[in-house]
């Protein structure tokens, strides 16, 4: 028995040593990789590169400065940061004529304005421009549309310094030997040396079997050689490597359009529409083909979808203008700002999404400051149709009711907010004391007392909580 116990202990020690060695190896490899990403960004910037950032998120722009200027010790002049896109085209024209292709980091929604349409224009006008979209969303269909619009990479906030450098490095420089081999093959194809380019692509496939990028390039080479069947075979193989890889399908559709194979072209476009259903132009092309093939019902259905999407794009543009005007008025005339914010939201009625919650909250807060609690409550109720389980909306709705002395409605909203997030009072002493106020006003000292204690625990100088606690203790003594 003692021998078995000793053997068991030895086995565990060996396993623990193996785990420690694996972790040490992984950490060492990670440090090497991190160093590679940093060096790639430094090399790009030293080679006359430039990073342009269009963001109104100070936390993100500060992080970018920390990554480039503090971590990599690059001069501040290699960064161009702005809170709006007004001068972007002017800036790009000058930079592209004088520098290496610049890298653009831009918010997907800037001042409540969707930048997707602008990105499409930028990529069409400056195909050499690298674009990284910055967003808080994780909507797959929207990401696919952004990729089709020419976006090279995507950053979902929040993000750390090292992850940010990794995103930038992988955007501006192909990773590893495979990337360099494919760059060589593209250069050969551009020079018309198609057979040599195919041989180099074979080397790429030896490095990584079924590489989507290599297979796609093989398709491009065969297409340049007018060997369309082989091109489509390569594109089809590339598309099988990833269900969400759209480029092979798009190129196959182009080949079938060039060769007059309408049925195959339609098949590719339908597959693309299934993967990326927000592309209006493709839906219009599908409708035209359906009509050519005498399928009027399919045409009408797809045209209706295109109209719905274009309506949405139009309303987003109109609302974006209204929101920008509201920003101009925000400090000088808050009530005029409210009017424009409401016009912007009304323009988007029917297309409200989670990205609009911040605007609803802004309107509600401004209305409450003006003493218009009932109108504020109406705005919060509209927002709750979009996000019925958002505890912050229920909290703000409760505060609006509290200000209007509709205490029972305030209590109902407060209880809902706490049910959705019991840790809500821990966000700040003010929130805890505001929630307690609702319960004190409705005679519910049982709920009020722990909230007041929490408020004072977070901020012992909270006078509101002190006064309410004194009131609650006095009431309790009188009842006893």
Secondary structure, 3 states (H helix, E strand, C coil): CHHHHHHHHHHHHHHHHHHHHHHHHHHHHHHHHHHHHHHHHHHHHHCCCCEEEECCCHHHHHHHHHHHHHHCCCCHHHEEEECCCCCHHHHHHHHHHHCCCCEEEEECEECCEECHHHHHHHHHHCCCCEEEEEECCCCHHHHHHHHHCCCCEEEECCCCHHHHHHHHHHHHCCCHHHHHHHHHHHHHHHCCCHHHHHHHHHHHHHHCCCCHHHHHHHHHHHHHCCCHHHHHHHHHHHHHCCCCCCHHHHHHHHHHHHHCCHHHHHHHHHHHHHHCCCCHHHHHHHHHHHHHCCCHHHHHHHHHHHHHHHHHHHHHHHHHHHHHHHHHHCCCCHHHHHHHHHHHHHHCCCCCCHHHHHHHHHHHHHHHHCCCHHHHHHHHHHHHHHCCCCHHHHHHHHHHHHHCCCHHHHHHHHHHHHHHCCCHHHHCHHHHHHHHHHHHHCCCHHHHHHHHHHHHHHCCCCHHHHHHHHHHHHHHHHHC
